[in-house]
Amino acid sequence: MSVGPAAADQDLGPGPPAGSARAGAAFRRAQEDAPWVRRLLIGVVLLFLAAFLLLPGAAVLWEAVRGGLGVWLRAVTEPDARAAIRLTLLPLNTVFGLAAAWSITRFRWAGKDALLALIDLPFGVSPVIAGMCTVLLFGAEGIFGPWCRAHGIKVVFAVPGIVMATVFVTFPFVARELIPFMQAQGTEEEEAALVMGASGWQILRRVTLPNVRWSLLYGVILCNARAMGEFGAVSVVSGHIRGVTTTIPLQVEMLYSEYAFQGAFAVASLLFLLALVTMAARRVLEWAQRRERDRWGAGA
């Protein structure tokens, strides 16, 4: 006996149990935190941020401007403070990070894994150790110290020592930001440019750099954020020479130890404001970088 379409449509088997909707809702609620748990966790996070970030930052800003904006402006524009700002914000690692990322993602060679391991080395080594190594290598009694002295080259207690110490603690950020993006990007555009007769510098300037610009800027922002807060490595190699080898953290430490509290808080507030600007720039670059990665993912 044949069964018609209407009968077949009606014979769909047993329906869902009567209480399945309520059971599913109860199961979903069982997998969620209770409202009081969510409120407690949010309150703990907000309390932590207020106690360890907002209140200290507000206290620094208040102490900085308590004597008046004119006093604050004179403190942050005096020659030693300007020299510290210039030395802190040097763009040191962009070239190395780009070269490392390009060599790792665009070429096959035997030492690639070793280079990847060395890029992560600063994350596991204390910055103070980096400063001590610089002194042991280039100090007056170091391995290369006599040769540097004979040729009139001063590294320790000079700007080159500050640069070397800061480079050591910050160079992974640009490379580690560029490597995943360049790997996902592939080499098709560079290969096409090479087939069309472009030189290596033309490929770098017209193909590679425009494609990685947001990731590169994001890595530079991370480098500057790390360099602005670095104290241990630069303290070992700086010699605390005012206007020459003092970064912003060292300038704050020197002013505070000399009981120049107004100037110390003024320079510290400048560092705090630079951190806020860095954070805002980082958020903008994260958005641009996400759009760029989505574009390359859609193209793949």
C-alpha positions in Angstrom: 0.0 0.0 0.0 1.5 3.3 -1.1 1.7 6.2 1.2 0.9 9.6 -0.2 3.0 12.8 0.3 0.5 14.2 2.8 0.7 11.0 4.9 4.5 11.0 4.6 4.7 14.5 5.8 2.5 13.7 8.8 4.6 10.7 9.8 7.6 12.6 11.1 8.2 10.5 14.2 7.8 11.6 17.8 8.1 15.3 18.5 10.3 16.8 21.1 9.4 16.2 24.7 7.1 18.7 26.3 9.7 20.1 28.8 12.7 20.1 26.4 12.6 23.9 25.9 12.6 24.5 29.7 15.3 21.9 30.1 17.5 23.5 27.5 17.1 26.9 29.1 17.9 25.4 32.5 21.0 23.7 31.0 22.2 27.0 29.5 21.7 28.7 32.8 23.7 26.0 34.5 26.6 26.7 32.2 26.6 30.4 33.0 27.8 32.2 36.1 25.2 33.5 38.5 24.5 37.3 38.3 26.2 37.9 41.6 29.3 36.2 40.5 29.6 38.4 37.4 29.0 41.5 39.4 31.6 40.4 42.0 34.2 39.8 39.3 33.5 43.1 37.5 33.7 44.9 40.8 37.1 43.3 41.7 38.5 44.2 38.3 37.3 47.8 38.6 38.6 48.1 42.2 42.0 46.7 41.1 42.2 49.2 38.2 41.2 52.1 40.5 43.7 51.1 43.2 46.7 50.4 41.0 46.2 52.5 37.9 43.7 55.4 38.2 44.5 56.6 41.7 48.3 56.6 41.3 47.9 58.3 37.9 45.6 60.9 39.3 48.0 61.5 42.2 50.9 62.0 39.9 49.0 64.5 37.8 47.8 66.3 40.8 51.2 66.6 42.3 52.6 67.7 38.9 50.2 70.7 38.5 49.7 71.6 42.2 52.3 74.4 41.8 50.6 75.7 38.7 50.8 75.0 35.0 53.6 77.4 34.6 55.8 75.5 37.0 54.8 72.2 35.3 55.7 73.7 31.8 59.1 74.9 33.0 59.9 71.5 34.5 59.1 69.6 31.4 60.8 72.0 28.9 64.1 72.6 30.7 67.1 71.3 28.8 67.7 68.2 30.8 64.1 67.1 30.5 64.0 67.7 26.7 67.2 65.7 26.3 65.7 62.8 28.3 62.6 62.9 26.2 64.6 62.8 22.9 66.7 59.9 24.1 63.7 57.9 25.3 61.7 58.2 22.1 64.5 57.2 19.7 63.1 54.8 17.0 65.7 52.1 17.5 64.3 48.8 16.4 62.3 49.4 13.2 65.1 48.4 10.8 66.2 45.4 12.7 62.6 44.1 13.2 61.8 44.5 9.5 65.0 42.8 8.4 64.5 39.9 10.8 60.9 39.4 9.7 61.7 39.6 6.0 64.6 37.1 6.3 62.5 34.6 8.3 59.4 34.8 6.1 60.8 35.3 2.7 63.9 33.0 2.6 64.9 29.4 3.5 68.2 29.1 5.3 69.7 26.9 8.0 69.8 29.3 10.9 66.2 30.4 10.8 65.1 28.5 13.9 68.1 29.8 15.8 67.2 33.4 14.9 63.6 32.8 16.1 64.9 31.5 19.4 67.3 34.5 19.8 64.5 37.0 19.1 62.7 35.6 22.1 65.8 35.8 24.3 65.1 39.2 25.9 61.8 38.0 27.3 63.7 35.6 29.5 66.7 37.7 30.5 66.6 40.4 33.1 67.2 43.9 31.7 69.8 44.5 34.4 71.7 41.5 33.0 71.6 43.1 29.6 73.1 46.3 31.0 75.8 44.4 32.9 76.7 42.5 29.7 77.1 45.8 27.9 79.5 47.0 30.6 81.5 43.7 30.5 81.8 43.9 26.7 82.5 47.6 26.2 83.5 49.0 29.6 87.0 50.3 30.4 88.0 46.8 31.5 85.7 44.9 29.2 86.6 42.6 26.3 86.3 45.4 23.6 87.0 48.3 26.1 90.7 48.8 25.3 90.1 48.7 21.5 87.2 51.2 21.9 89.4 53.5 24.0 92.3 53.3 21.6 90.0 54.4 18.7 88.2 57.1 20.7 84.9 55.2 20.8 82.8 55.6 24.1 80.0 53.1 24.6 79.4 52.8 28.3 78.3 56.0 30.0 77.4 57.4 26.6 74.5 57.4 24.2 75.7 54.2 22.3 75.4 52.3 25.6 71.8 53.5 26.1 71.0 52.6 22.6 72.4 49.1 22.9 70.7 48.4 26.2 67.4 49.6 24.9 67.7 47.7 21.7 68.3 44.5 23.5 65.1 44.7 25.7 62.8 46.0 22.9 63.9 44.4 19.6 61.6 41.4 19.7 58.4 43.5 19.4 58.6 44.7 15.8 59.9 41.3 14.6 57.2 39.3 16.5 54.5 41.6 15.2 55.6 41.4 11.6 56.4 37.7 11.3 52.9 36.2 11.6 51.4 38.8 9.3 54.0 38.4 6.6 53.7 34.6 6.8 49.9 34.9 6.3 50.4 37.4 3.5 52.5 35.1 1.4 55.1 36.0 -1.3 52.9 36.2 -4.4 53.1 40.0 -4.8 56.9 40.0 -4.2 57.4 37.2 -6.7 55.2 39.0 -9.3 57.2 42.2 -8.8 60.5 40.3 -9.2 59.2 38.7 -12.5 58.4 42.1 -13.8 62.0 43.2 -13.2 61.8 45.1 -9.9 64.9 45.2 -7.8 65.1 44.2 -4.1 64.9 47.8 -2.9 61.9 48.5 -5.2 60.1 45.4 -3.9 60.7 46.5 -0.3 59.7 50.1 -0.9 56.7 49.6 -3.2 55.3 46.2 -2.2 56.5 44.9 1.2 56.4 48.2 3.2 52.9 49.3 2.0 51.5 45.9 2.8 52.9 45.7 6.3 52.6 49.3 7.3 50.0 48.8 10.0 51.8 45.9 11.6 55.0 47.8 11.4 53.6 50.9 13.1 52.0 48.7 15.8 55.3 47.1 16.5 57.0 50.5 16.7 54.3 51.6 19.2 55.0 48.5 21.3 58.7 49.3 21.2 58.3 52.8 22.3 55.9 51.8 25.1 58.6 49.3 26.3 61.4 51.8 25.9 59.6 54.5 27.8 59.3 52.3 30.9 62.8 50.8 30.8 64.9 51.5 33.9 67.2 48.6 34.8 69.3 48.2 31.7 69.8 51.9 31.0 70.5 52.6 34.7 73.5 50.3 34.6 75.1 51.8 31.4 74.0 55.4 31.6 76.3 56.9 34.3 73.4 59.3 35.1 75.0 62.1 33.1 72.4 64.9 33.0 71.3 66.0 29.5 73.4 63.2 27.9 72.5 59.7 29.1 69.4 60.2 31.2 66.1 58.8 29.9 62.7 59.9 31.3 62.6 57.2 34.1 66.2 58.1 35.1 65.4 61.8 35.1 62.5 61.1 37.4 64.6 59.0 39.7 67.4 61.6 39.9 65.0 64.5 40.6 63.2 62.6 43.3 66.4 61.5 45.0 67.5 65.2 45.1 64.1 66.1 46.7 63.1 68.1 43.7 59.6 66.7 44.0 57.8 69.2 41.8 60.1 68.5 38.8 60.0 64.8 39.5 56.2 64.6 39.4 56.1 66.9 36.4 58.4 64.7 34.3 56.6 61.6 35.7 53.2 63.1 34.6 54.7 63.6 31.1 55.6 59.9 31.0 52.0 59.1 32.1 50.5 61.2 29.4 52.8 59.7 26.8 51.6 56.3 28.0 48.0 57.4 27.4 48.8 58.6 23.9 50.6 55.3 23.2 47.6 53.4 24.4 45.2 55.4 22.2 47.5 55.0 19.2 47.7 51.3 19.9 43.9 50.9 19.8 43.7 52.7 16.5 46.5 50.6 15.0 44.9 47.4 16.3 41.7 48.3 14.5 43.6 49.1 11.2 45.6 46.0 11.6 42.5 43.8 12.1 41.0 45.2 9.0 44.2 44.5 7.0 44.4 40.9 8.3 40.7 40.4 7.5 41.3 41.7 4.0 44.2 39.3 3.5 42.2 36.4 5.0 39.3 37.1 2.6 41.7 37.3 -0.3 43.2 33.9 0.6 
